[in-house]
Amino acid sequence: MLLESVQRIEPALLEEANAAIADVIADLSAAAAALGRALAPRTAANLAGLVRIVNTYYSNLIEGHNTRPKDIERALAGQFHEDGARRNLQIEAAAHVRLQAEIDRLAAAAALGEPAAPDFLCWLHREFYRDATPEMLRLEGAGGRAFVLVPGEWRLGPEQDVAVGRHLPPSSERVPAFMAYFAERYRLAPLGTAGRIMALAAAHHRFNYIHPFPDGNGRVSRLMSHAMALSAGIGAHGLWSISRGLSHGLAGGGEYRRMMDHADMPRQGDLDGRDNLSLRALRDFVLWFLRVCLDQVQFMTGLLEIDGLAHRFRRLVASSPELRPEAAALLEEALIRGEVERGAATRITGLPERSARRVVAQLADAGLLASDTPKGPLFLRFPADSLDLLFPRLFAES
């Protein structure tokens, strides 16, 4: 039963950072702290909503599903495709966005708790599948035996014990013990800043190594990693996407899977599995994962730079036959201040009151400005059909 020992996931943590990991932790911490600092709070919050769509899009793409931003936007508005397969993908996407928004809310309220705790992970899984159709819950297991996935429940029974590529996870009867051990090893509370950041990377791999649920492990692991990034102080209020980084890697597609497989390298030598080979593999994975995170924080820092974003708003207005040129000034004011009082539209645009109101209505119809109430202040929105111009390279090419 050696392979069924919870020690199978050791080494779970790096005891200390080598020079390369220490450097990337320092750079990542500084870059994440600076990301979005110049943005008005309302603008930053609405951009975080856009990044939830980004994270969902790439999390789906990693699973081999191309659910475009417009499809996700429609799903969030309750508009689902007639085709069953596409509808199911929209349901998954809407669940992912909703769940990440709740994680962000809990983190902002200092109520997130331990992201590696079994209760939290089961809650993630249960909520992700909350609106799943019966068709989405019917799975085929080992030996072609069909079973129904129970949201929020660990793997149960031999039909749910399947190989993941060349990797054979622990058997279902041992999953509760493994996840209890996982929770203890990846408790963030006792760790310092560097320890939490390294734990974020290591936990991502070891969760998928255990593969505790019959399905949905990849998505849950990426949502867990998002929560751990917030808890580790590098989440930047949700302004960058872990899933985008994992999908792109540092050297092209497929790197994520290769790095996951590399950290699964067979262990030989000491009985407790702490040989140099496995430690080296974990260090490689942690360094790669954190470099991916840094790359994404730096990418979003450039994309959200105020002057560049204002310039792209001007280009968007200039390219639209429906919008007057004066609309650009209103968008820039909302970008810089976060909110704009409706009565200020005349001053900002330099137009007569009736013409200024017409510009506001045009921007609202285009989905670029919105308000919480009919007479409330205006704030920016980022509709799917504006994303390619406003945020180049944010999404993969079609």
N, C-alpha and C positions, 0 to 999 in steps of 0.2 A: 504493500500500500504506500510505498515511498512517493510515487507520483501523485497520490491523493492527499498528501500532507499539505497543509496551508503554507508550509515553508517553500512550496513550489514557486511562489511568486517572489521569493527573495532572489537577489537583493531588490527590495521595494523602494529604498531611498538611497541617495548618495549621502554619505556622511559629511562630505565637504566638497566644495566646488573647486575644480582645477582652474588654472589661470584663464583658459578659454571660456569656460562657463561663467566664471566670476565677471569677466569683461562684458559678456552679453547680458548678464543680469543687471549690471550697472547701467548699460546703455538702454536696456528695455525699461527699467524703472524710471529713468530720466525722461525718455521719449513718451511713455504713457502718461506721466504726470503733466507734461506740456501739451498733450493732444487735446485740442478743443478749448484750451485756456482762454483764447481770444474771442470765443463765440459767446453770444448772449445766451442765457440759460434756456429760453424758449426755443431758440434756433438749435441749440445742442440737443435738446430733448427730442425735437422733431427729426433731426438727423439720426439720432439713436434708433428711432422708429424705422428709418430707411435701412439702417445697418441690420436690423432684425430680418428684414426681407433678404438682404445680402447673405446673411448667415444661413437662412433657410434655403435659399437658392443653391448655395454651394454644398450644404449638407445633403440636399437631394441629389446634386450632381455627383457627389462622391458615391452615392448608392446607385448611380447609373440612370437617374431620372432627371430629365431636363424640363423643369417647371419654370417657365419664364416669369419675369417680374410682373408682367401684366396679368398672368394667370393667378399669381399669388395675391395681387391687389384685388382682383375680382373675387377671389375666395374670401378675403377678409371682409368684403362688402356683401357676402352671402350669395354671390353669383357663381354658380357651379356649372361646369360643362355637362352637356347631355351624354357624352361618351363616358361610360363607366370607369374606364381605366384612367382617363384624364381627371375625372371627378375625384377619384380616390387620391390621386397625387395632390390635388388642390386641398382635400381634407387634411392630408398629412402636413402640407405647407402651412395652412391656417393654424393647425394645432401647434406647430413649431414656433410660429411668431407669437401666438398667445402665451405659450409657456415661457418663452424667453422674456416677454414683457413682464410676466409675473416674477421671474427671477430678478430682473432689474428693479422692480418695485420693492421686493423683499430686501435686496442689497441696499437700496437707498434708505430704507427704514431701519437698517442695522438688525434685520430679523431673518437673515438668510440661514444661519446655523452652519452645520458642517456639511459641505457638498458631498463628501464621501460616505455619509451615514446611510445605512440601508433604508431607513424610512424616507429620506429625501430622494434616493435613487428610485425607489418603488413608486413614490409620488410622481416623479418625472415620467416614468414609463406609463403609469396609469393615466395621467393627464394627456400624454401624447396620443394614446389610443382611445381617449374618452368618446370621441365622435366617430370612431371607425365603423365602417359597415361590416355586417357579418362576413361578407366576402373577404375583406381585408384581414379578418382574424382567423380564417381557415388556412392552415399551413400544412406542408408535407414534411414529415420528419424522417428519421432513420428507417431504412427499409421500405420507403414509400408509404409509411403509415401516416394517415391524416390525423390531425388534432386541431383543437381550437385554442388559440392563444388567450390567456386570461390576463388582461392588463394589470400591471403592477405586481405580478407573481413571478418568482424565480422559475428557472427550468424545473420541470417535474416529470420524471419517468424516462425510461430508456429511449423512447421515440423522439425525445427532445434533445438527446445527446448526439450531436452531429459534429463532424470535423469542419473546421473553418480553414479552408485551403488545406495546407499540410499540418495544421495545428489541431490537436485534440484537446479541448478544454477539460477542466475537471468534470467528473460525472455530476449529474443533477443532485444526487443525494448528498453531495459534499458542498454544493453551492452556498447554502446558508453559513457554513463554517468559514468558507473562503471569504464571503462578503463581510462577515463579522471581523475577520482578521484584516481585510482590506480597509475597513472603516477605522480600525485602531491604528494601522500603519500610516494612514493618510489624514489623520486628524491635524488640522491646521493650527488649532489653538496653541499647542506647545511650541510651535516653530517660529523662528524669526523670519524676516522678510525674504532673505535668500532661500531659506529652507522651504518656505511656502511656494516660491516660484519654481524651485526644482521639483517639489512634490506635485505641482500641477502637471508637469510634463510626464513624470514617472507614472502617476496615477492614470493618466490617459491610456498609456500602454497596458498597464496591468489590469485595468478594468476589462479591456477587450480581450486580454489573455484569458481571464476567467470566463468571459462570455456568459454572464449570469442569466440573461433572459432568452427565451426561445427566438425572439426576433426584436429588432429595434435597438440593438446594443450600440451600433455606431452612432445613431442619433442621440441616444442618451449620454454616451460618453462625451460627445461634443457639447451638449448642453451642460453636463457636469463640468467640463473644462471651462466653459464660459463663466459658470458660477464660481469656480475656483480662482479664475483670473480676477474677478471682482473682489473676492475675499483676500487675495494676495496683494491687492493694491495696484494691479496693472490693468484693470478692466477699462479705465478711462471712461467710465459712465456709459459703456456700451457703444463707443464710437469706432471700434475696429472689430474685425470678424476673424475668429479662429478658423472657421470652416473654409473661408476664402484662402487662407494661408495653407491649410492642409491640402486643399484641392490643387493649388498652384505648385506647392513645394518651393524649393529654391532652385531647382534645375529641371522643371517641367513636370508634366503629369506622370503619375505612377510612382512618384518618389515616396509618397505617404505609405503606400502598401509595402514598398521595398524596405523602408525604415522600420515599419512594424514587424516585418519578417526578420530583419537583422537582429532586433532586440529579443527575438524568440530563439536565438541560437542555442543548440543543445549544450547542456552544462555537464561538465565532467570534472572529476577531481574531488574536492572536499565534499563530505557527506551533506553539509548544509547548503551546498550549491554556491558558495561564495568564492568561486574561483575567478582568476583574473579575466578570463574570457567573458563571463557573464557581466561582471562589473564594467568591463570595457564597452560591451554592447549597450548597457544601460546609459553609460556616459555619452556614447555616440548619439543615442536617441534623444536624451535630454538636451544636449547641445543643439542638435538639429531642430527639435521642437521649439526651443526658445529663440533660435535664429529666425524661424518661420514667424513667430509672434512679433519679433522686432521688425522684420521686413514689412509686416502688415501695419504695424503702428506707424512706421515711417511713410508707407504708401498713403495712409489716410491723412497723415499730417500734411503732406503735399496737396492732397485733394481738397482738404478743408481750409486751406489758406484763404483768408478773407479776400484779398485783392484778386486772386485767381478765380475764386467762385463768383465774385461780382462781375468780372469780365465775362465769364460764361453765361451769366444771367443776361448781360447785354446782348450777347450773341444769340441767345435763345429768343429774346424779344425781336431782334432784327430779322430772324429767320421765320417769324410767324406772321402770316398775312392778317390774322385776327387781332393782333395786339398793336396798339399805338406805341411809338418810340418812347413816350413819357412813362410807359409802364415800367421801364427798366429802373428808373429812379425810385419808384415805390418798392420794387423788389429789393433793391440795394439797401434802402432804409430799413426794411423789415429784417434783412440779413444782419445788419449791424446792430440794431436795437432790440431785435427779438420780437417786438410787437409795435404796431403803428396804429394810432387812433384814427378812426375813419375821417374825422374832421380835419386831420392833417393832410389828407390826400391833395387838396387844392394847393397848399403851400409846397408840398414835395414835388408835384408834377408841374406846377406853374400854369395849370389849366383852370378855366372857370369851373365853378362848383359842379354844374351838371356834367361837364365833360370829364371831370375828375371821378365823379361817381360812376360814369360809364367805364372808365379804365378799371376801377375796382371791380365792377361786375364782370368785365372781360377776364381779368386775372382769376376771379373766383370760378368762372365757368371753365377756365383752362386747368383748374385744380392747383394753381400755384399760390393762391392766397386763400385763407379760410379764417373763420372766427368761431368762438364757442357759442355765441349768441348772435341774433340778427343785427344787433347794434354794437357788438363787442369789438375790441381791438383786433386787428388783422395780423396774422402770422403766416410764415412760409409753410408750404406743403411741397412735396416732391413726387408728383405723379409719374407713373411708370413710363409714359411716353416722352418724358423730358430727361430721363436718366442718362441716356447715351451722350447727350450734349453737355449736361451739367456735371456728370461724373464719369469722364472717359476712362475706359478700362476697368471700371468697377465690376462689371459683369463680364463673363466670358463671351467671346464672339459667338454669334448664332451659327 
